[in-house]
Amino acid sequence: MLYFFNIIEGSSEIADLEGTDLPSEEVAQTQALEIVAELLREFPERFGHASVLEVVSEDGRRIMALSIRPRSMRLQFARYSPSLTN
């Protein structure tokens, strides 16, 4: 089955027009994690709080969506989260 890995940044989208043929949703999810890690390695300053990698199957189902955020942003968010200070 084909899976499409789209990057959404706020109101703009970089659509994966070709897709990738993968054997299962689980493999597509693993691929998405690898893509996010690679994007952050290669372009650490490029992505902000509104960046998401969306995985969509060829039949149009949204399989998952992952935030594309540098680790420092996640740690900073967690550090100041009110739920963590109780």
TAVEN-V811028 format. One line per field, one symbol per residue. ss: DSSP state (h for helix, s for strand, l for the rest). A space follows every 10 residues. Layout:
ss->???
This chain:
ss->lssssssssl lsssllllls slllhhhhhh hhhhhhhhhh hhllllllll ssssssslll lsssssslll hhhhhhhhhl lhhhll
